[in-house]
Amino acid sequence: MAEAAPASQERGRSLVAATASTLAANLVVAVLALVNVLVQSRGLGADGRGAVVLLMNVAGLTANVTAIGIQEANANMGAADPRSRPALATNSALFALVIGAASAALVLGLADAFPRLVAGVDLSLVLAAVLMVPVLLFQTYLTFLVRSAYHFGVANACWVTGGVIATGGTVVLYLAGALTVWSSFGVWAAGQAVGTAILVVDIVRTLGGFGRPDPARARRALSFGGRAHIGFVMNVGNTRLDQWIVGGVAGTRELGLYSVAVSVSEVLFYLPTTLVWVQRPSLVRARAEEAARQAARVARVTLTLTVPLTLGLVLLAPFAIPLVFGDEFEGAIDDLQILSLGVFGIILLRLLANALAARDRPGLQSIGIAVAFAATVILDIALIPPFGGAGAAAASLVAYTVGGVVTTLVFRRVLGVGLRELVPRPRDVRELTRAVRDAMPVRP
């Protein structure tokens, strides 16, 4: 069992190299997810696909809502004090077990009392979903912990492995004529379990293993996490609550259509999400002024790169959706085009809020997220009943944009960065090109 190294002895890869490798993993997972969506859509139809999505959302949303910010605390505490990681790992296991069991029991009780919450899906399937909550919590906690040590490759391996098992299993089941809602959810759950095991192995082999529980650090994690958790829950709500509402209000067929649009549009969100992960340890350790400049620079370069990607996706949607998923899913085209335009708000919301959290301002990062969440809830309630998935997409677009603007204003005021620092400029692209070239391996 290796002893954790002090912070001064740790070296992170360059931001460009770490981003490139993590983004590559992201794209692999995206391709796997699209294949999975395609096979499920063909094999189960819109209703079956909607049921699978609902079960994954029951497990994932429950885990995220009840995580109480422990993962955010792990990211900061693990980066600032590497020797604390063994205690943080054990504390994470205990938090996941206790919180996961309690939240799973609560959701199962609610599903039994109010079947409409799970769109009439069989209660045995809901039970299978909630049993995954402790596993997903543990995976989330450990993922943030290994990233605090710049072990992005391990976190990526966890992620890719889960996708490979889920998609490979779905394809095999489809070819064997055995694809059902049960079996499709089962291979997804198996992928998550194996991915979590990869994180555990890395903790044991390279980060000092699992030490004694540390009540003092647990209290610190709860204090920091409690301040960050409100924003985290609302951020998850911004990206996942609409699917639950669409399923409950408009039915599994409409959810199946909307989930396809969400899955495709999330390709645009991968770059800002990746940058949130790879920037965090450096932002924690940097001086305040340098952290603010770095966050602003990365945000404006990301905005620049995203414009052509978004335009291409909007233009290709009417052709790509029927071609890839079949004519039954033409209803997802408008949803996808609307959702794609929300990426610019997502960039500001995620990258700048992440900088605030890294500078020990987790409460302030929640302001823009709270505004976006309020807009999401209000607009979902108003727009989903009459317009279904298109209403949910429009609600998300408005919510992301407003939340991004508010987060930008908070970032500017707290960290002292002028708005001009967030405006894309031509030299950013030149610098990015040079950095990518420098990060590439030199061939003999």
MIZA-486533 format. One record per residue (C-alpha): residue number from 1; x, y, z; residue in three letters. Coordinates in steps of 0.02 Angstrom, whole numbers. Example, Ala and Ser with C-alpha at 12.3 -4.5 7.8 and 13.67 -1.06 7.14 Angstrom:
2
+-----+--------+--------+--------+--------+
! num !   east !  north !     up ! residu !
+-----+--------+--------+--------+--------+
!   1 !    615 !   -225 !    390 !    ALA !
!   2 !    684 !    -53 !    357 !    SER !
+-----+--------+--------+--------+--------+
***
This chain:
444
+-----+--------+--------+--------+--------+
! num !   east !  north !     up ! residu !
+-----+--------+--------+--------+--------+
!   1 !      0 !      0 !      0 !    MET !
!   2 !     84 !    161 !    -59 !    ALA !
!   3 !    102 !    312 !     54 !    GLU !
!   4 !     22 !    471 !    -11 !    ALA !
!   5 !    149 !    600 !    -72 !    ALA !
!   6 !    149 !    777 !     -7 !    PRO !
!   7 !     79 !    913 !   -120 !    ALA !
!   8 !    251 !    983 !   -158 !    SER !
!   9 !    303 !    817 !   -236 !    GLN !
!  10 !    152 !    798 !   -348 !    GLU !
!  11 !    153 !    858 !   -525 !    ARG !
!  12 !      1 !    878 !   -632 !    GLY !
!  13 !      8 !    861 !   -819 !    ARG !
!  14 !    -15 !   1020 !   -920 !    SER !
!  15 !   -192 !   1083 !   -930 !    LEU !
!  16 !   -198 !   1050 !  -1117 !    VAL !
!  17 !   -131 !    872 !  -1102 !    ALA !
!  18 !   -247 !    828 !   -957 !    ALA !
!  19 !   -394 !    906 !  -1047 !    THR !
!  20 !   -353 !    815 !  -1209 !    ALA !
!  21 !   -343 !    644 !  -1126 !    SER !
!  22 !   -500 !    672 !  -1023 !    THR !
!  23 !   -595 !    742 !  -1171 !    LEU !
!  24 !   -541 !    592 !  -1275 !    ALA !
!  25 !   -614 !    478 !  -1141 !    ALA !
!  26 !   -769 !    587 !  -1140 !    ASN !
!  27 !   -789 !    567 !  -1327 !    LEU !
!  28 !   -766 !    379 !  -1315 !    VAL !
!  29 !   -902 !    373 !  -1184 !    VAL !
!  30 !  -1010 !    485 !  -1293 !    ALA !
!  31 !   -994 !    367 !  -1440 !    VAL !
!  32 !  -1031 !    218 !  -1329 !    LEU !
!  33 !  -1182 !    308 !  -1256 !    ALA !
!  34 !  -1249 !    350 !  -1429 !    LEU !
!  35 !  -1229 !    168 !  -1483 !    VAL !
!  36 !  -1318 !    116 !  -1324 !    ASN !
!  37 !  -1459 !    239 !  -1355 !    VAL !
!  38 !  -1473 !    180 !  -1535 !    LEU !
!  39 !  -1480 !     -4 !  -1492 !    VAL !
!  40 !  -1602 !     24 !  -1348 !    GLN !
!  41 !  -1711 !    133 !  -1459 !    SER !
!  42 !  -1715 !      3 !  -1596 !    ARG !
!  43 !  -1736 !   -144 !  -1479 !    GLY !
!  44 !  -1855 !    -73 !  -1349 !    LEU !
!  45 !  -1944 !     69 !  -1440 !    GLY !
!  46 !  -1980 !    239 !  -1367 !    ALA !
!  47 !  -2077 !    168 !  -1219 !    ASP !
!  48 !  -1942 !     44 !  -1169 !    GLY !
!  49 !  -1802 !    170 !  -1194 !    ARG !
!  50 !  -1899 !    293 !  -1086 !    GLY !
!  51 !  -1917 !    163 !   -947 !    ALA !
!  52 !  -1729 !    128 !   -946 !    VAL !
!  53 !  -1690 !    314 !   -940 !    VAL !
!  54 !  -1812 !    337 !   -797 !    LEU !
!  55 !  -1729 !    198 !   -695 !    LEU !
!  56 !  -1555 !    270 !   -724 !    MET !
!  57 !  -1620 !    440 !   -674 !    ASN !
!  58 !  -1699 !    370 !   -516 !    VAL !
!  59 !  -1530 !    298 !   -466 !    ALA !
!  60 !  -1420 !    441 !   -528 !    GLY !
!  61 !  -1529 !    586 !   -474 !    LEU !
!  62 !  -1556 !    510 !   -301 !    THR !
!  63 !  -1368 !    485 !   -279 !    ALA !
!  64 !  -1330 !    662 !   -333 !    ASN !
!  65 !  -1465 !    742 !   -229 !    VAL !
!  66 !  -1411 !    651 !    -71 !    THR !
!  67 !  -1221 !    665 !    -94 !    ALA !
!  68 !  -1215 !    813 !     29 !    ILE !
!  69 !  -1062 !    884 !    -58 !    GLY !
!  70 !   -935 !    757 !      7 !    ILE !
!  71 !   -861 !    743 !   -168 !    GLN !
!  72 !   -830 !    932 !   -175 !    GLU !
!  73 !   -743 !    924 !     -6 !    ALA !
!  74 !   -637 !    778 !    -67 !    ASN !
!  75 !   -581 !    879 !   -218 !    ALA !
!  76 !   -520 !   1026 !   -113 !    ASN !
!  77 !   -458 !    934 !     41 !    MET !
!  78 !   -370 !    799 !    -60 !    GLY !
!  79 !   -282 !    928 !   -169 !    ALA !
!  80 !   -229 !   1039 !    -23 !    ALA !
!  81 !   -171 !    897 !     91 !    ASP !
!  82 !   -126 !    734 !      0 !    PRO !
!  83 !    -89 !    645 !    165 !    ARG !
!  84 !   -272 !    660 !    211 !    SER !
!  85 !   -329 !    549 !     66 !    ARG !
!  86 !   -330 !    380 !    157 !    PRO !
!  87 !   -445 !    451 !    292 !    ALA !
!  88 !   -551 !    538 !    160 !    LEU !
!  89 !   -569 !    372 !     66 !    ALA !
!  90 !   -632 !    280 !    219 !    THR !
!  91 !   -746 !    422 !    269 !    ASN !
!  92 !   -816 !    418 !     91 !    SER !
!  93 !   -857 !    233 !    106 !    ALA !
!  94 !   -950 !    261 !    268 !    LEU !
!  95 !  -1043 !    412 !    202 !    PHE !
!  96 !  -1094 !    315 !     45 !    ALA !
!  97 !  -1158 !    167 !    144 !    LEU !
!  98 !  -1261 !    265 !    271 !    VAL !
!  99 !  -1327 !    401 !    155 !    ILE !
! 100 !  -1357 !    280 !     13 !    GLY !
! 101 !  -1459 !    157 !    116 !    ALA !
! 102 !  -1566 !    295 !    193 !    ALA !
! 103 !  -1601 !    384 !     29 !    SER !
! 104 !  -1638 !    221 !    -63 !    ALA !
! 105 !  -1767 !    173 !     69 !    ALA !
! 106 !  -1847 !    345 !     56 !    LEU !
! 107 !  -1862 !    340 !   -133 !    VAL !
! 108 !  -1932 !    164 !   -130 !    LEU !
! 109 !  -2064 !    218 !     -5 !    GLY !
! 110 !  -2112 !    368 !   -110 !    LEU !
! 111 !  -2123 !    262 !   -267 !    ALA !
! 112 !  -2237 !    140 !   -178 !    ASP !
! 113 !  -2349 !    279 !   -112 !    ALA !
! 114 !  -2349 !    384 !   -272 !    PHE !
! 115 !  -2327 !    270 !   -425 !    PRO !
! 116 !  -2343 !    421 !   -540 !    ARG !
! 117 !  -2170 !    477 !   -483 !    LEU !
! 118 !  -2097 !    331 !   -579 !    VAL !
! 119 !  -2219 !    337 !   -725 !    ALA !
! 120 !  -2298 !    173 !   -676 !    GLY !
! 121 !  -2137 !     72 !   -695 !    VAL !
! 122 !  -2142 !    -93 !   -600 !    ASP !
! 123 !  -2089 !    -74 !   -418 !    LEU !
! 124 !  -1963 !   -216 !   -432 !    SER !
! 125 !  -1869 !   -115 !   -563 !    LEU !
! 126 !  -1872 !     36 !   -451 !    VAL !
! 127 !  -1799 !    -71 !   -311 !    LEU !
! 128 !  -1656 !   -122 !   -426 !    ALA !
! 129 !  -1625 !     61 !   -465 !    ALA !
! 130 !  -1618 !    121 !   -284 !    VAL !
! 131 !  -1501 !    -21 !   -235 !    LEU !
! 132 !  -1373 !     63 !   -350 !    MET !
! 133 !  -1376 !    225 !   -250 !    VAL !
! 134 !  -1238 !    179 !   -124 !    PRO !
! 135 !  -1127 !    118 !   -266 !    VAL !
! 136 !  -1151 !    279 !   -365 !    LEU !
! 137 !  -1117 !    385 !   -211 !    LEU !
! 138 !   -955 !    292 !   -174 !    PHE !
! 139 !   -902 !    307 !   -355 !    GLN !
! 140 !   -933 !    495 !   -355 !    THR !
! 141 !   -836 !    522 !   -194 !    TYR !
! 142 !   -686 !    422 !   -251 !    LEU !
! 143 !   -685 !    499 !   -425 !    THR !
! 144 !   -661 !    673 !   -352 !    PHE !
! 145 !   -530 !    606 !   -232 !    LEU !
! 146 !   -420 !    526 !   -367 !    VAL !
! 147 !   -435 !    682 !   -474 !    ARG !
! 148 !   -366 !    784 !   -328 !    SER !
! 149 !   -205 !    685 !   -356 !    ALA !
! 150 !   -208 !    720 !   -545 !    TYR !
! 151 !   -254 !    538 !   -577 !    HIS !
! 152 !   -366 !    586 !   -721 !    PHE !
! 153 !   -320 !    427 !   -814 !    GLY !
! 154 !   -394 !    320 !   -675 !    VAL !
! 155 !   -553 !    423 !   -668 !    ALA !
! 156 !   -565 !    409 !   -857 !    ASN !
! 157 !   -539 !    220 !   -849 !    ALA !
! 158 !   -682 !    206 !   -725 !    CYS !
! 159 !   -794 !    306 !   -840 !    TRP !
! 160 !   -746 !    217 !  -1002 !    VAL !
! 161 !   -758 !     45 !   -923 !    THR !
! 162 !   -936 !     79 !   -867 !    GLY !
! 163 !   -981 !    133 !  -1043 !    GLY !
! 164 !   -898 !    -16 !  -1126 !    VAL !
! 165 !   -987 !   -141 !  -1014 !    ILE !
! 166 !  -1157 !    -56 !  -1030 !    ALA !
! 167 !  -1148 !    -35 !  -1219 !    THR !
! 168 !  -1065 !   -202 !  -1254 !    GLY !
! 169 !  -1191 !   -291 !  -1146 !    GLY !
! 170 !  -1336 !   -202 !  -1231 !    THR !
! 171 !  -1272 !   -249 !  -1404 !    VAL !
! 172 !  -1248 !   -431 !  -1355 !    VAL !
! 173 !  -1422 !   -439 !  -1279 !    LEU !
! 174 !  -1498 !   -359 !  -1433 !    TYR !
! 175 !  -1412 !   -481 !  -1551 !    LEU !
! 176 !  -1467 !   -626 !  -1441 !    ALA !
! 177 !  -1646 !   -566 !  -1440 !    GLY !
! 178 !  -1640 !   -546 !  -1251 !    ALA !
! 179 !  -1644 !   -357 !  -1235 !    LEU !
! 180 !  -1773 !   -302 !  -1106 !    THR !
! 181 !  -1788 !   -156 !   -986 !    VAL !
! 182 !  -1726 !   -270 !   -848 !    TRP !
! 183 !  -1573 !   -334 !   -942 !    SER !
! 184 !  -1529 !   -163 !  -1012 !    SER !
! 185 !  -1529 !    -85 !   -840 !    PHE !
! 186 !  -1433 !   -234 !   -772 !    GLY !
! 187 !  -1283 !   -212 !   -887 !    VAL !
! 188 !  -1279 !    -26 !   -848 !    TRP !
! 189 !  -1274 !    -67 !   -661 !    ALA !
! 190 !  -1135 !   -194 !   -689 !    ALA !
! 191 !  -1033 !    -63 !   -780 !    GLY !
! 192 !  -1049 !     59 !   -636 !    GLN !
! 193 !   -996 !    -73 !   -510 !    ALA !
! 194 !   -840 !   -121 !   -609 !    VAL !
! 195 !   -794 !     62 !   -635 !    GLY !
! 196 !   -804 !     91 !   -448 !    THR !
! 197 !   -689 !    -57 !   -419 !    ALA !
! 198 !   -557 !     26 !   -529 !    ILE !
! 199 !   -558 !    179 !   -416 !    LEU !
! 200 !   -541 !     70 !   -261 !    VAL !
! 201 !   -389 !    -17 !   -334 !    VAL !
! 202 !   -305 !    150 !   -370 !    ASP !
! 203 !   -340 !    213 !   -194 !    ILE !
! 204 !   -261 !     55 !   -121 !    VAL !
! 205 !   -111 !     46 !   -237 !    ARG !
! 206 !    -57 !    228 !   -255 !    THR !
! 207 !   -146 !    346 !   -136 !    LEU !
! 208 !   -115 !    267 !     33 !    GLY !
! 209 !   -263 !    149 !     38 !    GLY !
! 210 !   -407 !    161 !    160 !    PHE !
! 211 !   -352 !    231 !    328 !    GLY !
! 212 !   -441 !    251 !    492 !    ARG !
! 213 !   -603 !    350 !    494 !    PRO !
! 214 !   -568 !    531 !    540 !    ASP !
! 215 !   -714 !    617 !    628 !    PRO !
! 216 !   -629 !    788 !    620 !    ALA !
! 217 !   -607 !    778 !    432 !    ARG !
! 218 !   -783 !    710 !    416 !    ALA !
! 219 !   -849 !    865 !    504 !    ARG !
! 220 !   -745 !    977 !    390 !    ARG !
! 221 !   -809 !    885 !    238 !    ALA !
! 222 !   -988 !    904 !    297 !    LEU !
! 223 !   -961 !   1090 !    329 !    SER !
! 224 !   -884 !   1124 !    159 !    PHE !
! 225 !   -996 !   1000 !     70 !    GLY !
! 226 !  -1152 !   1070 !    149 !    GLY !
! 227 !  -1113 !   1241 !     77 !    ARG !
! 228 !  -1074 !   1169 !    -95 !    ALA !
! 229 !  -1212 !   1040 !    -97 !    HIS !
! 230 !  -1357 !   1158 !   -123 !    ILE !
! 231 !  -1279 !   1218 !   -285 !    GLY !
! 232 !  -1231 !   1041 !   -336 !    PHE !
! 233 !  -1408 !    976 !   -310 !    VAL !
! 234 !  -1483 !   1118 !   -408 !    MET !
! 235 !  -1355 !   1093 !   -546 !    ASN !
! 236 !  -1405 !    911 !   -559 !    VAL !
! 237 !  -1586 !    967 !   -558 !    GLY !
! 238 !  -1549 !   1083 !   -703 !    ASN !
! 239 !  -1485 !    937 !   -807 !    THR !
! 240 !  -1592 !    789 !   -749 !    ARG !
! 241 !  -1752 !    847 !   -664 !    LEU !
! 242 !  -1835 !    890 !   -829 !    ASP !
! 243 !  -1821 !    709 !   -888 !    GLN !
! 244 !  -1908 !    647 !   -732 !    TRP !
! 245 !  -2047 !    776 !   -755 !    ILE !
! 246 !  -2065 !    735 !   -940 !    VAL !
! 247 !  -2083 !    550 !   -896 !    GLY !
! 248 !  -2208 !    583 !   -758 !    GLY !
! 249 !  -2313 !    712 !   -852 !    VAL !
! 250 !  -2298 !    666 !  -1036 !    ALA !
! 251 !  -2262 !    479 !  -1023 !    GLY !
! 252 !  -2118 !    363 !  -1065 !    THR !
! 253 !  -2136 !    386 !  -1254 !    ARG !
! 254 !  -2109 !    574 !  -1244 !    GLU !
! 255 !  -1967 !    544 !  -1122 !    LEU !
! 256 !  -1889 !    422 !  -1246 !    GLY !
! 257 !  -1889 !    558 !  -1380 !    LEU !
! 258 !  -1825 !    692 !  -1264 !    TYR !
! 259 !  -1689 !    579 !  -1192 !    SER !
! 260 !  -1618 !    555 !  -1367 !    VAL !
! 261 !  -1606 !    744 !  -1389 !    ALA !
! 262 !  -1523 !    762 !  -1219 !    VAL !
! 263 !  -1398 !    623 !  -1254 !    SER !
! 264 !  -1345 !    701 !  -1420 !    VAL !
! 265 !  -1340 !    881 !  -1356 !    SER !
! 266 !  -1229 !    832 !  -1210 !    GLU !
! 267 !  -1086 !    807 !  -1333 !    VAL !
! 268 !  -1071 !    997 !  -1328 !    LEU !
! 269 !  -1059 !    997 !  -1138 !    PHE !
! 270 !   -911 !    878 !  -1130 !    TYR !
! 271 !   -775 !   1008 !  -1153 !    LEU !
! 272 !   -831 !   1125 !  -1012 !    PRO !
! 273 !   -866 !    977 !   -899 !    THR !
! 274 !   -694 !    906 !   -934 !    THR !
! 275 !   -611 !   1072 !   -896 !    LEU !
! 276 !   -702 !   1082 !   -729 !    VAL !
! 277 !   -621 !    918 !   -680 !    TRP !
! 278 !   -444 !    949 !   -739 !    VAL !
! 279 !   -434 !   1130 !   -678 !    GLN !
! 280 !   -491 !   1099 !   -501 !    ARG !
! 281 !   -327 !   1042 !   -418 !    PRO !
! 282 !   -230 !   1185 !   -500 !    SER !
! 283 !   -359 !   1315 !   -451 !    LEU !
! 284 !   -354 !   1255 !   -271 !    VAL !
! 285 !   -164 !   1270 !   -261 !    ARG !
! 286 !   -139 !   1431 !   -364 !    ALA !
! 287 !   -137 !   1607 !   -295 !    ARG !
! 288 !   -306 !   1693 !   -302 !    ALA !
! 289 !   -259 !   1813 !   -443 !    GLU !
! 290 !   -184 !   1676 !   -551 !    GLU !
! 291 !   -332 !   1560 !   -520 !    ALA !
! 292 !   -453 !   1696 !   -576 !    ALA !
! 293 !   -353 !   1734 !   -734 !    ARG !
! 294 !   -338 !   1550 !   -776 !    GLN !
! 295 !   -525 !   1520 !   -755 !    ALA !
! 296 !   -568 !   1671 !   -863 !    ALA !
! 297 !   -445 !   1621 !   -999 !    ARG !
! 298 !   -510 !   1443 !  -1007 !    VAL !
! 299 !   -691 !   1502 !  -1012 !    ALA !
! 300 !   -666 !   1620 !  -1159 !    ARG !
! 301 !   -566 !   1492 !  -1260 !    VAL !
! 302 !   -704 !   1364 !  -1229 !    THR !
! 303 !   -836 !   1486 !  -1289 !    LEU !
! 304 !   -737 !   1514 !  -1449 !    THR !
! 305 !   -716 !   1329 !  -1485 !    LEU !
! 306 !   -899 !   1290 !  -1451 !    THR !
! 307 !   -977 !   1409 !  -1580 !    VAL !
! 308 !   -940 !   1305 !  -1736 !    PRO !
! 309 !   -983 !   1142 !  -1647 !    LEU !
! 310 !  -1153 !   1208 !  -1595 !    THR !
! 311 !  -1192 !   1277 !  -1767 !    LEU !
! 312 !  -1147 !   1112 !  -1848 !    GLY !
! 313 !  -1257 !   1011 !  -1730 !    LEU !
! 314 !  -1408 !   1125 !  -1756 !    VAL !
! 315 !  -1391 !   1113 !  -1946 !    LEU !
! 316 !  -1364 !    925 !  -1949 !    LEU !
! 317 !  -1501 !    877 !  -1826 !    ALA !
! 318 !  -1644 !    861 !  -1956 !    PRO !
! 319 !  -1541 !    738 !  -2056 !    PHE !
! 320 !  -1446 !    645 !  -1922 !    ALA !
! 321 !  -1588 !    602 !  -1801 !    ILE !
! 322 !  -1700 !    506 !  -1925 !    PRO !
! 323 !  -1549 !    426 !  -2008 !    LEU !
! 324 !  -1471 !    362 !  -1847 !    VAL !
! 325 !  -1620 !    329 !  -1735 !    PHE !
! 326 !  -1760 !    301 !  -1859 !    GLY !
! 327 !  -1914 !    398 !  -1912 !    ASP !
! 328 !  -2000 !    361 !  -1746 !    GLU !
! 329 !  -1880 !    485 !  -1664 !    PHE !
! 330 !  -1908 !    635 !  -1779 !    GLU !
! 331 !  -1994 !    718 !  -1632 !    GLY !
! 332 !  -1823 !    737 !  -1551 !    ALA !
! 333 !  -1757 !    857 !  -1686 !    ILE !
! 334 !  -1833 !   1017 !  -1618 !    ASP !
! 335 !  -1785 !    967 !  -1440 !    ASP !
! 336 !  -1603 !    943 !  -1493 !    LEU !
! 337 !  -1591 !   1108 !  -1586 !    GLN !
! 338 !  -1660 !   1206 !  -1439 !    ILE !
! 339 !  -1553 !   1116 !  -1309 !    LEU !
! 340 !  -1393 !   1144 !  -1410 !    SER !
! 341 !  -1407 !   1333 !  -1392 !    LEU !
! 342 !  -1397 !   1318 !  -1203 !    GLY !
! 343 !  -1214 !   1266 !  -1207 !    VAL !
! 344 !  -1149 !   1444 !  -1195 !    PHE !
! 345 !  -1237 !   1471 !  -1029 !    GLY !
! 346 !  -1175 !   1300 !   -971 !    ILE !
! 347 !   -994 !   1351 !  -1007 !    ILE !
! 348 !  -1004 !   1505 !   -897 !    LEU !
! 349 !  -1108 !   1419 !   -765 !    LEU !
! 350 !   -993 !   1271 !   -741 !    ARG !
! 351 !   -819 !   1343 !   -767 !    LEU !
! 352 !   -840 !   1503 !   -667 !    LEU !
! 353 !   -938 !   1419 !   -526 !    ALA !
! 354 !   -800 !   1289 !   -516 !    ASN !
! 355 !   -672 !   1428 !   -491 !    ALA !
! 356 !   -774 !   1500 !   -348 !    LEU !
! 357 !   -784 !   1330 !   -263 !    ALA !
! 358 !   -598 !   1301 !   -286 !    ALA !
! 359 !   -564 !   1467 !   -198 !    ARG !
! 360 !   -666 !   1408 !    -47 !    ASP !
! 361 !   -824 !   1502 !    -97 !    ARG !
! 362 !   -944 !   1355 !   -120 !    PRO !
! 363 !  -1092 !   1456 !    -60 !    GLY !
! 364 !  -1064 !   1592 !   -189 !    LEU !
! 365 !  -1049 !   1466 !   -330 !    GLN !
! 366 !  -1229 !   1418 !   -292 !    SER !
! 367 !  -1304 !   1588 !   -333 !    ILE !
! 368 !  -1307 !   1570 !   -523 !    GLY !
! 369 !  -1351 !   1386 !   -508 !    ILE !
! 370 !  -1497 !   1431 !   -394 !    ALA !
! 371 !  -1563 !   1557 !   -520 !    VAL !
! 372 !  -1550 !   1427 !   -658 !    ALA !
! 373 !  -1636 !   1296 !   -551 !    PHE !
! 374 !  -1780 !   1413 !   -507 !    ALA !
! 375 !  -1803 !   1453 !   -691 !    ALA !
! 376 !  -1796 !   1268 !   -735 !    THR !
! 377 !  -1930 !   1219 !   -610 !    VAL !
! 378 !  -2047 !   1363 !   -652 !    ILE !
! 379 !  -2029 !   1343 !   -841 !    LEU !
! 380 !  -2039 !   1153 !   -836 !    ASP !
! 381 !  -2203 !   1163 !   -742 !    ILE !
! 382 !  -2268 !   1292 !   -865 !    ALA !
! 383 !  -2203 !   1220 !  -1029 !    LEU !
! 384 !  -2192 !   1029 !  -1015 !    ILE !
! 385 !  -2381 !    993 !   -999 !    PRO !
! 386 !  -2427 !   1085 !  -1160 !    PRO !
! 387 !  -2267 !   1060 !  -1262 !    PHE !
! 388 !  -2186 !    901 !  -1194 !    GLY !
! 389 !  -2001 !    882 !  -1234 !    GLY !
! 390 !  -1992 !   1044 !  -1333 !    ALA !
! 391 !  -2055 !   1138 !  -1180 !    GLY !
! 392 !  -1923 !   1055 !  -1072 !    ALA !
! 393 !  -1788 !   1102 !  -1198 !    ALA !
! 394 !  -1844 !   1284 !  -1203 !    ALA !
! 395 !  -1847 !   1290 !  -1013 !    ALA !
! 396 !  -1668 !   1223 !  -1007 !    SER !
! 397 !  -1607 !   1349 !  -1136 !    LEU !
! 398 !  -1675 !   1497 !  -1038 !    VAL !
! 399 !  -1618 !   1428 !   -870 !    ALA !
! 400 !  -1440 !   1392 !   -928 !    TYR !
! 401 !  -1422 !   1564 !  -1008 !    THR !
! 402 !  -1487 !   1661 !   -858 !    VAL !
! 403 !  -1384 !   1556 !   -737 !    GLY !
! 404 !  -1227 !   1584 !   -841 !    GLY !
! 405 !  -1251 !   1772 !   -840 !    VAL !
! 406 !  -1280 !   1779 !   -652 !    VAL !
! 407 !  -1127 !   1668 !   -617 !    THR !
! 408 !  -1021 !   1782 !   -726 !    THR !
! 409 !  -1073 !   1934 !   -625 !    LEU !
! 410 !  -1035 !   1846 !   -460 !    VAL !
! 411 !   -866 !   1786 !   -525 !    PHE !
! 412 !   -821 !   1962 !   -580 !    ARG !
! 413 !   -868 !   2040 !   -415 !    ARG !
! 414 !   -787 !   1909 !   -301 !    VAL !
! 415 !   -627 !   1871 !   -395 !    LEU !
! 416 !   -602 !   2043 !   -473 !    GLY !
! 417 !   -596 !   1991 !   -656 !    VAL !
! 418 !   -662 !   2116 !   -783 !    GLY !
! 419 !   -795 !   2061 !   -905 !    LEU !
! 420 !   -675 !   2098 !  -1048 !    ARG !
! 421 !   -570 !   1952 !   -988 !    GLU !
! 422 !   -713 !   1835 !  -1035 !    LEU !
! 423 !   -734 !   1902 !  -1212 !    VAL !
! 424 !   -656 !   1784 !  -1340 !    PRO !
! 425 !   -507 !   1854 !  -1435 !    ARG !
! 426 !   -412 !   1790 !  -1589 !    PRO !
! 427 !   -248 !   1764 !  -1497 !    ARG !
! 428 !   -331 !   1637 !  -1382 !    ASP !
! 429 !   -352 !   1517 !  -1528 !    VAL !
! 430 !   -171 !   1542 !  -1580 !    ARG !
! 431 !   -111 !   1509 !  -1403 !    GLU !
! 432 !   -221 !   1355 !  -1391 !    LEU !
! 433 !   -152 !   1288 !  -1555 !    THR !
! 434 !     25 !   1315 !  -1493 !    ARG !
! 435 !    -13 !   1232 !  -1327 !    ALA !
! 436 !    -90 !   1080 !  -1412 !    VAL !
! 437 !     62 !   1064 !  -1524 !    ARG !
! 438 !    180 !   1076 !  -1375 !    ASP !
! 439 !     79 !    946 !  -1278 !    ALA !
! 440 !     90 !    818 !  -1418 !    MET !
! 441 !    224 !    684 !  -1399 !    PRO !
! 442 !    382 !    717 !  -1499 !    VAL !
! 443 !    414 !    585 !  -1631 !    ARG !
! 444 !    594 !    529 !  -1658 !    PRO !
+-----+--------+--------+--------+--------+
***
